[in-house]
């Protein structure tokens, strides 16, 4: 029986270098974490999307740090191979000191192996502080759901050249500060491809086209449970598949470069 090798930051960088697609999926409990892990998902994200798909809110802002810790703890019990990332919820990282305290709880109490935060240049100091203290960081640029009211809605970011240049500069600054991974959401596919080429760290897209180092989707979108799914999502629970087969199909489609299609990009 071969030993199962856990996914690590180092192995994700090796996958980028080798041109192997990284498959990420959100998870919120032990059972789905186990099924996703067995289906070959590389990274499980305990996202603050739980506020919408689990709790029924219209956005992610009501999610608390205690709630993310609770769900992260459950996901870690189900995950065997996959790397587990947990979101820092809204206003839980307004200063580097607060971010360190919140990240400590996510890792110590929740078992998170990496934390994710939203924001560009304003988060460089926080990312540097987290990195100095041994906290792996996934940055998040483009559409930032925690800033939905500031942005005026769930809108594609980076269409204008000036905004695209800002996203690129922010990404490079976050990498230099110590970010280990970057999620880009709802940006033009051409910009995502530019980011992939410009950065040494893996770039994971959601609504960012196929020319990234990997893809992430919300579990409930993959299973067709979202009432109004976003344009970039796809239901894989079709053609008589059960849930394990649907998650395996998602992973296979990402690795084969079949997902996302041009129609699922901007």
N, C-alpha and C positions, 0 to 999 in steps of 0.2 A: 504493500500500500504506500503510494507516494505521499510525501509530506506536503500539506497545503501551505504555501508561502503567502503570508499576509501582504497586502498592498501597503507600501510605504511612500513617503515623499520621494525617496531615492528611486524607487521603481517607477513612479509616475514620470520623473525626469527622464529615466531610461526609455520609457514608452514614447515620450515626445521625440527623443533623439532618434529612435528607431522608426518613427512614423506610425506607431501603433495607436489606434484611437482609444481614448479613455472613456469609459461609460459610467456616468453618474446618475443617480436617481434619488429622489427624496424618500425618506422613510420616517415613520413615527411610532412604530411599535415592534416588538420582538418577532412576531409571526411574519409580518411582511419583510422585515430585515432578513430573516432566515431564508425566505423564498427568493428574495432578490440576490442574496449572497450566493445561493446555490445556482441561480440562473446566470452567474458570471458577472454581476455588476461589480465594478472596481471600487467605486466610492459611493457611500451613502450619506446624504445630506439631511440632517435633522433641521429642516428649514422653518423659519417663522411663518412660512406658508401654512403651517398647522392652524394658524388663526383663521384662515379662510376655509380650508378643506376639512378640518376636524371640528373647529369651534363654531363655524358658520358666520364669522364676521365678514364685512365687505372689504377689509384690508388687513394688513399684518400688524398694525400698530398696537393692538391691545395685548399682544403676547408678552408674557413676563419671563424673566430669567428663570424663575422657579419652574415654569411650565416647560421651557426648553430643556432644563436639566432632567426633569421627569421623563420626557420622551426620549432624550438621549440615552439615559440609563437603560430604558427598555430596548432601544435599538442595539446597544452594545451587547446585550444578552443574546440577541439573535444573530449578530454578525460574527463571522468566523474569519473570513478572508478580507472582506472589504474594509477600506479606510473610512472611519466615521468622522464627519465634520459637523459641527453645530453652529447655528447662527447666533451671533450676539443680537438680542432683540433691540427694538427702538429705544433710544436714549439710555442704553446700558453701557455706552462707551464714549461719553461726551468729553472725557479727558483721558490721557494715557493712564493715570492712576485708577480711574474707574474701570477702564478697559482691562487692566491687569487683574483687578479684583473680580470682575465678571468672568474673565477667561479662566481664572484659577478655579472658580466654582464649576464652570462647565467641564473642566478637565478632571478635577478632583472628585466632584460629586456625580457628574454625568458620564464621565469616562470618555469625553471627546478627545480625539487624537489631533484635531486641528479646529480652529475657530474661523468663522467667516464674518466679515464686516463690510458694510457699504461705504462708499465715499472715495474721493480722489485725493487731490493735493492736501486737503484738510486733515486727512488721516495718516499722512506720512509719518508724523512724529509718533502717533499711536502705534503704527505698524513697527516702527523702529524699536520702540520700548518693549513691545510684545516679543519681538525677535530676539532682543538682547537677553530676555529672561527665559528663552527656550520655548516660547509658545509658537507653534506653526500657524501661519496665517494664510487664509484664502481671501483675497480682495475681491470686490464686486463693483464693476463699472457699467456704464450704459444706463438703462432703466434701473432705478433703485427704488424698489417698492416702498421702503420706509420713508421715502421723500415724495410719495405720490401726490400729496396735497400741494407741496412746493412746486412740483413739475406740472400740476394741472391735469393729471390723469396718467393712465398707463400708455405713454406715448413713446414711439421709436426715438432714440437718441442718436446723435452723430450724423444726421443727414447733411447738415451744413458744414462746410469745410473748417470753419473756425472751431465748431464744437468737436468735430472729429479730431482736430489737432490737439485740443485740450485733453480728450480721452487718451490719445496716444502718449502725450507728455505725462499725464497722471499715471498711466500704466507703468511707464519706465521709472517714474519716481517711486512708486510703490514697490516695484521689483528691487530697486536699489536700496530701499529701506528694509528689505528682508522678507517681502511677501513670497510665499512658496507656490502659490497657485492663483489664477485669476479667472473669475467668472465674468462673462460679458453678456448682458441681456438686452435684447431688442435693439440691436445696432445693425447697420448695413453689412451685408456679407463681405463686401470689399474691405471695410474697415477692420472686421474681425480677422480677415486673412492678413492684413498688414500688421496687426498686433501679434499674431502667431509668429510671423517672421521676425519681428523686432525684439521679441522677448525670449529669454532663455527658459523661463518658467512655463509650465503648461497653461494653455488658454482653453477654457471650457465654455462653450457657447450654449445659449438658450435663446432661440429667435435670432441667431447670428450667422446663419448659413452653415454650410458643411465644411468650409476650409478653416477649421479650428483643430486643436489637439484632441478634442472630445466634446461630448454633449451631455447636458443635464435636462431632465424633465421632471415635472411633478408627478408622483406616483398615480394620483387620481386622474390626471390627464391621460396617462398611458393606458389606464383601465376604462376610459370612457365614462367616468363618473361626474365630470364637470358639466354643469348645465350649459354654459356658454364657453366652450374651450377656445383658447387663443389660437390665432392663425398658425403659429409655429408648432402646435402640439399635434399629436397623432394618437388615435386609439389603436392599440395592438391586440386588444381582446376581441379578435374577430376570427372568422374562418374556423369556428369550432374549437378554438384554443381555450385551455383553462388558464388560470392566472400564472402559474409557473411558466407555461409555454409562451404566454404573452410577454412576460419580462425577458425571457430568453430571446424572443423575436426582436424586442427592442434592442437588446445588447448586440445581437447579430447584425441588425440593420445599421447601427452606428458603426460597427467595426468594418462592415462592407462598404461604407460610404453611401448607402442607399437612403439613409435618413440623416439630416433633413433634405427634402427635395427643394428645387428652386421655388416651388409654390409655397413652401413653408419657411421661406426666408424673406428678408427685406432688401 
